[in-house]
Amino acid sequence: MDADWMSDGKCRDMDPAIFFPNDGVGVQVAQRICAECAVKALCLEYALVNRIDHGVWGGASERERRRLLRQRRVARARAAIS
C-alpha cells in the first residue's frame, strides 16, 4: 500500500509518542488530533492492511482496530457462504 499520504498527516510534525500512549487519556488526545486529519481514512486503512498492533492510527485505538478486523472477517465469511 502506498504511504505517500503520510506527508499530509496532521501528525507529521508531532512527537510520535503522542500516538503510542500508555493510557486511555493518551488515546483520547491522539484521537482528537486524528479527528481533524485529512488523511484519517487512509491512515486507518494502512494500519488495518498492515496489521499494526500498537498505537492510534486513523483515530482508532488498538482495540478498535481489532474489532474492525473481526467485523471484516465475519463479513467476508458471510459473503463467501452466500
PyMOL Python script that loads the backbone (N, CA, C, O; Angstrom):
from pymol import cmd

cmd.read_pdbstr("""\
ATOM      1  N   MET A   1       0.849  -1.185   0.000  1.00  0.00           N
ATOM      2  CA  MET A   1       0.000   0.000   0.000  1.00  0.00           C
ATOM      3  C   MET A   1       0.890   1.241   0.000  1.00  0.00           C
ATOM      4  O   MET A   1       1.853   1.324   0.762  1.00  0.00           O
ATOM      5  N   ASP A   2       0.568   2.172  -0.834  1.00  0.00           N
ATOM      6  CA  ASP A   2       1.298   3.423  -0.957  1.00  0.00           C
ATOM      7  C   ASP A   2       1.187   4.228   0.329  1.00  0.00           C
ATOM      8  O   ASP A   2       0.109   4.298   0.920  1.00  0.00           O
ATOM      9  N   ALA A   3       2.275   4.832   0.771  1.00  0.00           N
ATOM     10  CA  ALA A   3       2.277   5.602   2.018  1.00  0.00           C
ATOM     11  C   ALA A   3       2.573   7.078   1.777  1.00  0.00           C
ATOM     12  O   ALA A   3       2.961   7.786   2.706  1.00  0.00           O
ATOM     13  N   ASP A   4       2.397   7.553   0.553  1.00  0.00           N
ATOM     14  CA  ASP A   4       2.640   8.968   0.255  1.00  0.00           C
ATOM     15  C   ASP A   4       1.733   9.887   1.071  1.00  0.00           C
ATOM     16  O   ASP A   4       2.093  11.029   1.355  1.00  0.00           O
ATOM     17  N   TRP A   5       0.577   9.394   1.440  1.00  0.00           N
ATOM     18  CA  TRP A   5      -0.389  10.160   2.227  1.00  0.00           C
ATOM     19  C   TRP A   5       0.199  10.602   3.577  1.00  0.00           C
ATOM     20  O   TRP A   5      -0.254  11.590   4.155  1.00  0.00           O
ATOM     21  N   MET A   6       1.189   9.881   4.071  1.00  0.00           N
ATOM     22  CA  MET A   6       1.743  10.186   5.396  1.00  0.00           C
ATOM     23  C   MET A   6       2.273  11.616   5.487  1.00  0.00           C
ATOM     24  O   MET A   6       2.209  12.231   6.551  1.00  0.00           O
ATOM     25  N   SER A   7       2.786  12.140   4.398  1.00  0.00           N
ATOM     26  CA  SER A   7       3.325  13.506   4.433  1.00  0.00           C
ATOM     27  C   SER A   7       2.217  14.545   4.579  1.00  0.00           C
ATOM     28  O   SER A   7       2.502  15.705   4.875  1.00  0.00           O
ATOM     29  N   ASP A   8       0.969  14.155   4.379  1.00  0.00           N
ATOM     30  CA  ASP A   8      -0.165  15.067   4.546  1.00  0.00           C
ATOM     31  C   ASP A   8      -0.854  14.908   5.897  1.00  0.00           C
ATOM     32  O   ASP A   8      -1.821  15.613   6.187  1.00  0.00           O
ATOM     33  N   GLY A   9      -0.368  13.998   6.714  1.00  0.00           N
ATOM     34  CA  GLY A   9      -0.987  13.749   8.013  1.00  0.00           C
ATOM     35  C   GLY A   9      -0.795  14.904   8.975  1.00  0.00           C
ATOM     36  O   GLY A   9       0.249  15.556   8.978  1.00  0.00           O
ATOM     37  N   LYS A  10      -1.780  15.145   9.767  1.00  0.00           N
ATOM     38  CA  LYS A  10      -1.713  16.203  10.771  1.00  0.00           C
ATOM     39  C   LYS A  10      -0.605  15.904  11.796  1.00  0.00           C
ATOM     40  O   LYS A  10      -0.085  16.813  12.444  1.00  0.00           O
ATOM     41  N   CYS A  11      -0.260  14.642  11.928  1.00  0.00           N
ATOM     42  CA  CYS A  11       0.731  14.198  12.904  1.00  0.00           C
ATOM     43  C   CYS A  11       2.167  14.336  12.418  1.00  0.00           C
ATOM     44  O   CYS A  11       3.095  14.112  13.195  1.00  0.00           O
ATOM     45  N   ARG A  12       2.374  14.694  11.169  1.00  0.00           N
ATOM     46  CA  ARG A  12       3.703  14.629  10.553  1.00  0.00           C
ATOM     47  C   ARG A  12       4.785  15.389  11.324  1.00  0.00           C
ATOM     48  O   ARG A  12       5.946  14.982  11.293  1.00  0.00           O
ATOM     49  N   ASP A  13       4.445  16.457  12.001  1.00  0.00           N
ATOM     50  CA  ASP A  13       5.439  17.240  12.736  1.00  0.00           C
ATOM     51  C   ASP A  13       5.301  17.090  14.246  1.00  0.00           C
ATOM     52  O   ASP A  13       5.878  17.869  15.005  1.00  0.00           O
ATOM     53  N   MET A  14       4.547  16.101  14.680  1.00  0.00           N
ATOM     54  CA  MET A  14       4.315  15.891  16.114  1.00  0.00           C
ATOM     55  C   MET A  14       5.194  14.766  16.640  1.00  0.00           C
ATOM     56  O   MET A  14       5.696  13.936  15.883  1.00  0.00           O
ATOM     57  N   ASP A  15       5.364  14.762  17.942  1.00  0.00           N
ATOM     58  CA  ASP A  15       6.109  13.700  18.610  1.00  0.00           C
ATOM     59  C   ASP A  15       5.338  12.390  18.440  1.00  0.00           C
ATOM     60  O   ASP A  15       4.180  12.305  18.847  1.00  0.00           O
ATOM     61  N   PRO A  16       5.960  11.369  17.848  1.00  0.00           N
ATOM     62  CA  PRO A  16       5.266  10.092  17.652  1.00  0.00           C
ATOM     63  C   PRO A  16       4.757   9.474  18.951  1.00  0.00           C
ATOM     64  O   PRO A  16       3.799   8.701  18.930  1.00  0.00           O
ATOM     65  N   ALA A  17       5.376   9.801  20.065  1.00  0.00           N
ATOM     66  CA  ALA A  17       4.942   9.239  21.350  1.00  0.00           C
ATOM     67  C   ALA A  17       3.489   9.584  21.655  1.00  0.00           C
ATOM     68  O   ALA A  17       2.826   8.855  22.391  1.00  0.00           O
ATOM     69  N   ILE A  18       2.990  10.674  21.105  1.00  0.00           N
ATOM     70  CA  ILE A  18       1.589  11.068  21.312  1.00  0.00           C
ATOM     71  C   ILE A  18       0.654   9.966  20.804  1.00  0.00           C
ATOM     72  O   ILE A  18      -0.418   9.743  21.367  1.00  0.00           O
ATOM     73  N   PHE A  19       1.065   9.293  19.752  1.00  0.00           N
ATOM     74  CA  PHE A  19       0.206   8.303  19.101  1.00  0.00           C
ATOM     75  C   PHE A  19       0.463   6.875  19.583  1.00  0.00           C
ATOM     76  O   PHE A  19      -0.100   5.915  19.058  1.00  0.00           O
ATOM     77  N   PHE A  20       1.314   6.761  20.580  1.00  0.00           N
ATOM     78  CA  PHE A  20       1.594   5.467  21.207  1.00  0.00           C
ATOM     79  C   PHE A  20       1.476   5.624  22.719  1.00  0.00           C
ATOM     80  O   PHE A  20       2.441   5.424  23.457  1.00  0.00           O
ATOM     81  N   PRO A  21       0.260   5.990  23.171  1.00  0.00           N
ATOM     82  CA  PRO A  21       0.042   6.288  24.594  1.00  0.00           C
ATOM     83  C   PRO A  21      -0.018   5.033  25.464  1.00  0.00           C
ATOM     84  O   PRO A  21      -0.197   3.915  24.982  1.00  0.00           O
ATOM     85  N   ASN A  22       0.141   5.269  26.758  1.00  0.00           N
ATOM     86  CA  ASN A  22       0.092   4.174  27.733  1.00  0.00           C
ATOM     87  C   ASN A  22      -1.244   4.086  28.446  1.00  0.00           C
ATOM     88  O   ASN A  22      -1.482   3.140  29.198  1.00  0.00           O
ATOM     89  N   ASP A  23      -2.123   5.063  28.220  1.00  0.00           N
ATOM     90  CA  ASP A  23      -3.387   5.068  28.950  1.00  0.00           C
ATOM     91  C   ASP A  23      -4.523   5.589  28.076  1.00  0.00           C
ATOM     92  O   ASP A  23      -4.308   6.071  26.964  1.00  0.00           O
ATOM     93  N   GLY A  24      -5.719   5.480  28.603  1.00  0.00           N
ATOM     94  CA  GLY A  24      -6.908   5.912  27.875  1.00  0.00           C
ATOM     95  C   GLY A  24      -6.944   7.397  27.605  1.00  0.00           C
ATOM     96  O   GLY A  24      -7.452   7.828  26.569  1.00  0.00           O
ATOM     97  N   VAL A  25      -6.410   8.189  28.523  1.00  0.00           N
ATOM     98  CA  VAL A  25      -6.384   9.642  28.323  1.00  0.00           C
ATOM     99  C   VAL A  25      -5.492   9.964  27.129  1.00  0.00           C
ATOM    100  O   VAL A  25      -5.831  10.812  26.305  1.00  0.00           O
ATOM    101  N   GLY A  26      -4.359   9.289  27.040  1.00  0.00           N
ATOM    102  CA  GLY A  26      -3.456   9.492  25.911  1.00  0.00           C
ATOM    103  C   GLY A  26      -4.097   9.099  24.596  1.00  0.00           C
ATOM    104  O   GLY A  26      -3.885   9.761  23.580  1.00  0.00           O
ATOM    105  N   VAL A  27      -4.874   8.035  24.605  1.00  0.00           N
ATOM    106  CA  VAL A  27      -5.592   7.608  23.406  1.00  0.00           C
ATOM    107  C   VAL A  27      -6.555   8.704  22.968  1.00  0.00           C
ATOM    108  O   VAL A  27      -6.649   9.007  21.778  1.00  0.00           O
ATOM    109  N   GLN A  28      -7.259   9.291  23.904  1.00  0.00           N
ATOM    110  CA  GLN A  28      -8.214  10.348  23.575  1.00  0.00           C
ATOM    111  C   GLN A  28      -7.524  11.577  23.005  1.00  0.00           C
ATOM    112  O   GLN A  28      -8.054  12.220  22.100  1.00  0.00           O
ATOM    113  N   VAL A  29      -6.355  11.907  23.521  1.00  0.00           N
ATOM    114  CA  VAL A  29      -5.590  13.040  22.983  1.00  0.00           C
ATOM    115  C   VAL A  29      -5.241  12.775  21.522  1.00  0.00           C
ATOM    116  O   VAL A  29      -5.451  13.630  20.662  1.00  0.00           O
ATOM    117  N   ALA A  30      -4.713  11.600  21.250  1.00  0.00           N
ATOM    118  CA  ALA A  30      -4.352  11.232  19.872  1.00  0.00           C
ATOM    119  C   ALA A  30      -5.587  11.227  18.976  1.00  0.00           C
ATOM    120  O   ALA A  30      -5.529  11.704  17.842  1.00  0.00           O
ATOM    121  N   GLN A  31      -6.687  10.699  19.465  1.00  0.00           N
ATOM    122  CA  GLN A  31      -7.906  10.632  18.663  1.00  0.00           C
ATOM    123  C   GLN A  31      -8.438  12.017  18.322  1.00  0.00           C
ATOM    124  O   GLN A  31      -8.998  12.216  17.244  1.00  0.00           O
ATOM    125  N   ARG A  32      -8.270  12.974  19.227  1.00  0.00           N
ATOM    126  CA  ARG A  32      -8.703  14.350  18.933  1.00  0.00           C
ATOM    127  C   ARG A  32      -7.868  14.944  17.802  1.00  0.00           C
ATOM    128  O   ARG A  32      -8.390  15.674  16.959  1.00  0.00           O
ATOM    129  N   ILE A  33      -6.586  14.636  17.783  1.00  0.00           N
ATOM    130  CA  ILE A  33      -5.727  15.114  16.700  1.00  0.00           C
ATOM    131  C   ILE A  33      -6.157  14.469  15.390  1.00  0.00           C
ATOM    132  O   ILE A  33      -6.294  15.150  14.373  1.00  0.00           O
ATOM    133  N   CYS A  34      -6.368  13.178  15.412  1.00  0.00           N
ATOM    134  CA  CYS A  34      -6.760  12.431  14.211  1.00  0.00           C
ATOM    135  C   CYS A  34      -8.127  12.882  13.674  1.00  0.00           C
ATOM    136  O   CYS A  34      -8.367  12.841  12.468  1.00  0.00           O
ATOM    137  N   ALA A  35      -8.995  13.299  14.552  1.00  0.00           N
ATOM    138  CA  ALA A  35     -10.362  13.642  14.153  1.00  0.00           C
ATOM    139  C   ALA A  35     -10.398  14.713  13.073  1.00  0.00           C
ATOM    140  O   ALA A  35     -11.316  14.734  12.253  1.00  0.00           O
ATOM    141  N   GLU A  36      -9.419  15.591  13.062  1.00  0.00           N
ATOM    142  CA  GLU A  36      -9.403  16.695  12.101  1.00  0.00           C
ATOM    143  C   GLU A  36      -8.388  16.484  10.983  1.00  0.00           C
ATOM    144  O   GLU A  36      -8.056  17.428  10.265  1.00  0.00           O
ATOM    145  N   CYS A  37      -7.897  15.274  10.828  1.00  0.00           N
ATOM    146  CA  CYS A  37      -6.853  14.985   9.852  1.00  0.00           C
ATOM    147  C   CYS A  37      -7.458  14.633   8.490  1.00  0.00           C
ATOM    148  O   CYS A  37      -8.414  13.862   8.400  1.00  0.00           O
ATOM    149  N   ALA A  38      -6.892  15.205   7.453  1.00  0.00           N
ATOM    150  CA  ALA A  38      -7.393  14.989   6.083  1.00  0.00           C
ATOM    151  C   ALA A  38      -7.141  13.571   5.583  1.00  0.00           C
ATOM    152  O   ALA A  38      -7.837  13.104   4.682  1.00  0.00           O
ATOM    153  N   VAL A  39      -6.163  12.883   6.150  1.00  0.00           N
ATOM    154  CA  VAL A  39      -5.827  11.534   5.668  1.00  0.00           C
ATOM    155  C   VAL A  39      -6.193  10.455   6.691  1.00  0.00           C
ATOM    156  O   VAL A  39      -5.622   9.365   6.677  1.00  0.00           O
ATOM    157  N   LYS A  40      -7.120  10.753   7.554  1.00  0.00           N
ATOM    158  CA  LYS A  40      -7.537   9.837   8.617  1.00  0.00           C
ATOM    159  C   LYS A  40      -7.946   8.460   8.075  1.00  0.00           C
ATOM    160  O   LYS A  40      -7.513   7.435   8.600  1.00  0.00           O
ATOM    161  N   ALA A  41      -8.765   8.437   7.044  1.00  0.00           N
ATOM    162  CA  ALA A  41      -9.253   7.168   6.497  1.00  0.00           C
ATOM    163  C   ALA A  41      -8.109   6.352   5.885  1.00  0.00           C
ATOM    164  O   ALA A  41      -8.060   5.134   6.056  1.00  0.00           O
ATOM    165  N   LEU A  42      -7.201   7.010   5.181  1.00  0.00           N
ATOM    166  CA  LEU A  42      -6.055   6.318   4.595  1.00  0.00           C
ATOM    167  C   LEU A  42      -5.144   5.751   5.680  1.00  0.00           C
ATOM    168  O   LEU A  42      -4.614   4.648   5.545  1.00  0.00           O
ATOM    169  N   CYS A  43      -4.969   6.504   6.739  1.00  0.00           N
ATOM    170  CA  CYS A  43      -4.140   6.078   7.859  1.00  0.00           C
ATOM    171  C   CYS A  43      -4.728   4.832   8.524  1.00  0.00           C
ATOM    172  O   CYS A  43      -4.012   3.871   8.805  1.00  0.00           O
ATOM    173  N   LEU A  44      -6.011   4.861   8.768  1.00  0.00           N
ATOM    174  CA  LEU A  44      -6.678   3.717   9.383  1.00  0.00           C
ATOM    175  C   LEU A  44      -6.570   2.487   8.487  1.00  0.00           C
ATOM    176  O   LEU A  44      -6.261   1.393   8.960  1.00  0.00           O
ATOM    177  N   GLU A  45      -6.823   2.668   7.206  1.00  0.00           N
ATOM    178  CA  GLU A  45      -6.746   1.531   6.280  1.00  0.00           C
ATOM    179  C   GLU A  45      -5.325   0.968   6.223  1.00  0.00           C
ATOM    180  O   GLU A  45      -5.145  -0.248   6.152  1.00  0.00           O
ATOM    181  N   TYR A  46      -4.336   1.824   6.255  1.00  0.00           N
ATOM    182  CA  TYR A  46      -2.937   1.390   6.269  1.00  0.00           C
ATOM    183  C   TYR A  46      -2.673   0.501   7.479  1.00  0.00           C
ATOM    184  O   TYR A  46      -2.059  -0.559   7.359  1.00  0.00           O
ATOM    185  N   ALA A  47      -3.140   0.940   8.641  1.00  0.00           N
ATOM    186  CA  ALA A  47      -2.936   0.165   9.869  1.00  0.00           C
ATOM    187  C   ALA A  47      -3.676  -1.168   9.811  1.00  0.00           C
ATOM    188  O   ALA A  47      -3.161  -2.177  10.293  1.00  0.00           O
ATOM    189  N   LEU A  48      -4.859  -1.188   9.236  1.00  0.00           N
ATOM    190  CA  LEU A  48      -5.627  -2.431   9.142  1.00  0.00           C
ATOM    191  C   LEU A  48      -4.977  -3.405   8.163  1.00  0.00           C
ATOM    192  O   LEU A  48      -4.824  -4.586   8.473  1.00  0.00           O
ATOM    193  N   VAL A  49      -4.600  -2.923   6.998  1.00  0.00           N
ATOM    194  CA  VAL A  49      -3.993  -3.780   5.976  1.00  0.00           C
ATOM    195  C   VAL A  49      -2.671  -4.355   6.461  1.00  0.00           C
ATOM    196  O   VAL A  49      -2.348  -5.512   6.190  1.00  0.00           O
ATOM    197  N   ASN A  50      -1.907  -3.534   7.183  1.00  0.00           N
ATOM    198  CA  ASN A  50      -0.586  -3.960   7.644  1.00  0.00           C
ATOM    199  C   ASN A  50      -0.601  -4.567   9.038  1.00  0.00           C
ATOM    200  O   ASN A  50       0.449  -4.868   9.607  1.00  0.00           O
ATOM    201  N   ARG A  51      -1.801  -4.744   9.584  1.00  0.00           N
ATOM    202  CA  ARG A  51      -1.967  -5.383  10.898  1.00  0.00           C
ATOM    203  C   ARG A  51      -1.084  -4.743  11.972  1.00  0.00           C
ATOM    204  O   ARG A  51      -0.413  -5.433  12.739  1.00  0.00           O
ATOM    205  N   ILE A  52      -1.100  -3.409  12.008  1.00  0.00           N
ATOM    206  CA  ILE A  52      -0.309  -2.695  13.006  1.00  0.00           C
ATOM    207  C   ILE A  52      -1.022  -2.824  14.348  1.00  0.00           C
ATOM    208  O   ILE A  52      -2.179  -2.432  14.496  1.00  0.00           O
ATOM    209  N   ASP A  53      -0.318  -3.373  15.305  1.00  0.00           N
ATOM    210  CA  ASP A  53      -0.912  -3.700  16.599  1.00  0.00           C
ATOM    211  C   ASP A  53      -0.882  -2.567  17.620  1.00  0.00           C
ATOM    212  O   ASP A  53      -1.714  -2.534  18.526  1.00  0.00           O
ATOM    213  N   HIS A  54       0.048  -1.654  17.490  1.00  0.00           N
ATOM    214  CA  HIS A  54       0.243  -0.663  18.546  1.00  0.00           C
ATOM    215  C   HIS A  54      -0.083   0.749  18.071  1.00  0.00           C
ATOM    216  O   HIS A  54       0.083   1.088  16.899  1.00  0.00           O
ATOM    217  N   GLY A  55      -0.546   1.552  19.007  1.00  0.00           N
ATOM    218  CA  GLY A  55      -0.762   2.966  18.747  1.00  0.00           C
ATOM    219  C   GLY A  55      -2.138   3.304  18.220  1.00  0.00           C
ATOM    220  O   GLY A  55      -2.992   2.443  18.011  1.00  0.00           O
ATOM    221  N   VAL A  56      -2.315   4.597  18.014  1.00  0.00           N
ATOM    222  CA  VAL A  56      -3.551   5.142  17.443  1.00  0.00           C
ATOM    223  C   VAL A  56      -3.259   5.460  15.985  1.00  0.00           C
ATOM    224  O   VAL A  56      -2.346   6.226  15.677  1.00  0.00           O
ATOM    225  N   TRP A  57      -4.029   4.874  15.103  1.00  0.00           N
ATOM    226  CA  TRP A  57      -3.883   5.089  13.662  1.00  0.00           C
ATOM    227  C   TRP A  57      -5.246   5.439  13.093  1.00  0.00           C
ATOM    228  O   TRP A  57      -6.219   4.722  13.323  1.00  0.00           O
ATOM    229  N   GLY A  58      -5.322   6.529  12.357  1.00  0.00           N
ATOM    230  CA  GLY A  58      -6.596   6.922  11.763  1.00  0.00           C
ATOM    231  C   GLY A  58      -7.677   7.149  12.797  1.00  0.00           C
ATOM    232  O   GLY A  58      -8.863   6.978  12.514  1.00  0.00           O
ATOM    233  N   GLY A  59      -7.271   7.531  13.985  1.00  0.00           N
ATOM    234  CA  GLY A  59      -8.224   7.797  15.052  1.00  0.00           C
ATOM    235  C   GLY A  59      -8.726   6.563  15.777  1.00  0.00           C
ATOM    236  O   GLY A  59      -9.585   6.671  16.652  1.00  0.00           O
ATOM    237  N   ALA A  60      -8.207   5.391  15.431  1.00  0.00           N
ATOM    238  CA  ALA A  60      -8.674   4.154  16.047  1.00  0.00           C
ATOM    239  C   ALA A  60      -7.605   3.570  16.972  1.00  0.00           C
ATOM    240  O   ALA A  60      -6.429   3.476  16.619  1.00  0.00           O
ATOM    241  N   SER A  61      -8.046   3.191  18.141  1.00  0.00           N
ATOM    242  CA  SER A  61      -7.152   2.558  19.109  1.00  0.00           C
ATOM    243  C   SER A  61      -6.868   1.121  18.678  1.00  0.00           C
ATOM    244  O   SER A  61      -7.463   0.616  17.726  1.00  0.00           O
ATOM    245  N   GLU A  62      -5.965   0.483  19.381  1.00  0.00           N
ATOM    246  CA  GLU A  62      -5.643  -0.918  19.099  1.00  0.00           C
ATOM    247  C   GLU A  62      -6.890  -1.790  19.193  1.00  0.00           C
ATOM    248  O   GLU A  62      -7.138  -2.630  18.327  1.00  0.00           O
ATOM    249  N   ARG A  63      -7.661  -1.587  20.238  1.00  0.00           N
ATOM    250  CA  ARG A  63      -8.883  -2.376  20.450  1.00  0.00           C
ATOM    251  C   ARG A  63      -9.892  -2.133  19.324  1.00  0.00           C
ATOM    252  O   ARG A  63     -10.516  -3.068  18.824  1.00  0.00           O
ATOM    253  N   GLU A  64     -10.040  -0.873  18.938  1.00  0.00           N
ATOM    254  CA  GLU A  64     -10.996  -0.553  17.870  1.00  0.00           C
ATOM    255  C   GLU A  64     -10.576  -1.184  16.543  1.00  0.00           C
ATOM    256  O   GLU A  64     -11.424  -1.660  15.789  1.00  0.00           O
ATOM    257  N   ARG A  65      -9.287  -1.190  16.258  1.00  0.00           N
ATOM    258  CA  ARG A  65      -8.818  -1.811  15.014  1.00  0.00           C
ATOM    259  C   ARG A  65      -9.023  -3.317  15.032  1.00  0.00           C
ATOM    260  O   ARG A  65      -9.375  -3.907  14.010  1.00  0.00           O
ATOM    261  N   ARG A  66      -8.808  -3.944  16.181  1.00  0.00           N
ATOM    262  CA  ARG A  66      -9.069  -5.389  16.279  1.00  0.00           C
ATOM    263  C   ARG A  66     -10.544  -5.671  16.002  1.00  0.00           C
ATOM    264  O   ARG A  66     -10.875  -6.633  15.308  1.00  0.00           O
ATOM    265  N   ARG A  67     -11.425  -4.836  16.541  1.00  0.00           N
ATOM    266  CA  ARG A  67     -12.862  -5.015  16.322  1.00  0.00           C
ATOM    267  C   ARG A  67     -13.205  -4.845  14.835  1.00  0.00           C
ATOM    268  O   ARG A  67     -13.994  -5.615  14.289  1.00  0.00           O
ATOM    269  N   LEU A  68     -12.614  -3.842  14.184  1.00  0.00           N
ATOM    270  CA  LEU A  68     -12.868  -3.629  12.761  1.00  0.00           C
ATOM    271  C   LEU A  68     -12.392  -4.819  11.921  1.00  0.00           C
ATOM    272  O   LEU A  68     -13.082  -5.248  10.996  1.00  0.00           O
ATOM    273  N   LEU A  69     -11.227  -5.339  12.246  1.00  0.00           N
ATOM    274  CA  LEU A  69     -10.715  -6.504  11.518  1.00  0.00           C
ATOM    275  C   LEU A  69     -11.616  -7.718  11.710  1.00  0.00           C
ATOM    276  O   LEU A  69     -11.870  -8.466  10.766  1.00  0.00           O
ATOM    277  N   ARG A  70     -12.093  -7.908  12.931  1.00  0.00           N
ATOM    278  CA  ARG A  70     -13.004  -9.020  13.216  1.00  0.00           C
ATOM    279  C   ARG A  70     -14.294  -8.848  12.413  1.00  0.00           C
ATOM    280  O   ARG A  70     -14.796  -9.816  11.842  1.00  0.00           O
ATOM    281  N   GLN A  71     -14.836  -7.634  12.363  1.00  0.00           N
ATOM    282  CA  GLN A  71     -16.055  -7.379  11.603  1.00  0.00           C
ATOM    283  C   GLN A  71     -15.848  -7.661  10.117  1.00  0.00           C
ATOM    284  O   GLN A  71     -16.736  -8.196   9.454  1.00  0.00           O
ATOM    285  N   ARG A  72     -14.690  -7.305   9.603  1.00  0.00           N
ATOM    286  CA  ARG A  72     -14.392  -7.570   8.192  1.00  0.00           C
ATOM    287  C   ARG A  72     -14.304  -9.070   7.920  1.00  0.00           C
ATOM    288  O   ARG A  72     -14.802  -9.552   6.902  1.00  0.00           O
ATOM    289  N   ARG A  73     -13.669  -9.808   8.834  1.00  0.00           N
ATOM    290  CA  ARG A  73     -13.576 -11.267   8.661  1.00  0.00           C
ATOM    291  C   ARG A  73     -14.950 -11.902   8.646  1.00  0.00           C
ATOM    292  O   ARG A  73     -15.229 -12.765   7.814  1.00  0.00           O
ATOM    293  N   VAL A  74     -15.805 -11.484   9.554  1.00  0.00           N
ATOM    294  CA  VAL A  74     -17.168 -12.027   9.623  1.00  0.00           C
ATOM    295  C   VAL A  74     -17.930 -11.697   8.342  1.00  0.00           C
ATOM    296  O   VAL A  74     -18.628 -12.548   7.790  1.00  0.00           O
ATOM    297  N   ALA A  75     -17.793 -10.462   7.877  1.00  0.00           N
ATOM    298  CA  ALA A  75     -18.494 -10.062   6.650  1.00  0.00           C
ATOM    299  C   ALA A  75     -18.011 -10.870   5.450  1.00  0.00           C
ATOM    300  O   ALA A  75     -18.821 -11.279   4.619  1.00  0.00           O
ATOM    301  N   ARG A  76     -16.700 -11.107   5.348  1.00  0.00           N
ATOM    302  CA  ARG A  76     -16.156 -11.914   4.253  1.00  0.00           C
ATOM    303  C   ARG A  76     -16.656 -13.346   4.329  1.00  0.00           C
ATOM    304  O   ARG A  76     -16.989 -13.951   3.310  1.00  0.00           O
ATOM    305  N   ALA A  77     -16.707 -13.886   5.540  1.00  0.00           N
ATOM    306  CA  ALA A  77     -17.173 -15.268   5.720  1.00  0.00           C
ATOM    307  C   ALA A  77     -18.637 -15.381   5.326  1.00  0.00           C
ATOM    308  O   ALA A  77     -19.032 -16.349   4.677  1.00  0.00           O
ATOM    309  N   ARG A  78     -19.439 -14.406   5.711  1.00  0.00           N
ATOM    310  CA  ARG A  78     -20.859 -14.426   5.341  1.00  0.00           C
ATOM    311  C   ARG A  78     -21.031 -14.299   3.841  1.00  0.00           C
ATOM    312  O   ARG A  78     -21.887 -14.958   3.250  1.00  0.00           O
ATOM    313  N   ALA A  79     -20.213 -13.446   3.218  1.00  0.00           N
ATOM    314  CA  ALA A  79     -20.304 -13.278   1.768  1.00  0.00           C
ATOM    315  C   ALA A  79     -19.901 -14.546   1.044  1.00  0.00           C
ATOM    316  O   ALA A  79     -20.474 -14.875   0.006  1.00  0.00           O
ATOM    317  N   ALA A  80     -18.934 -15.254   1.571  1.00  0.00           N
ATOM    318  CA  ALA A  80     -18.476 -16.498   0.950  1.00  0.00           C
ATOM    319  C   ALA A  80     -19.546 -17.574   1.029  1.00  0.00           C
ATOM    320  O   ALA A  80     -19.661 -18.409   0.132  1.00  0.00           O
ATOM    321  N   ILE A  81     -20.326 -17.554   2.096  1.00  0.00           N
ATOM    322  CA  ILE A  81     -21.395 -18.533   2.269  1.00  0.00           C
ATOM    323  C   ILE A  81     -22.561 -18.260   1.328  1.00  0.00           C
ATOM    324  O   ILE A  81     -23.213 -19.180   0.834  1.00  0.00           O
ATOM    325  N   SER A  82     -22.806 -16.993   1.097  1.00  0.00           N
ATOM    326  CA  SER A  82     -23.950 -16.595   0.249  1.00  0.00           C
ATOM    327  C   SER A  82     -23.767 -16.908  -1.204  1.00  0.00           C
ATOM    328  O   SER A  82     -24.651 -16.625  -2.013  1.00  0.00           O
TER     329      SER A  82
END
""", "prot")
cmd.dss("prot")
cmd.show_as("cartoon", "prot")
cmd.util.cbc("prot")
cmd.orient("prot")
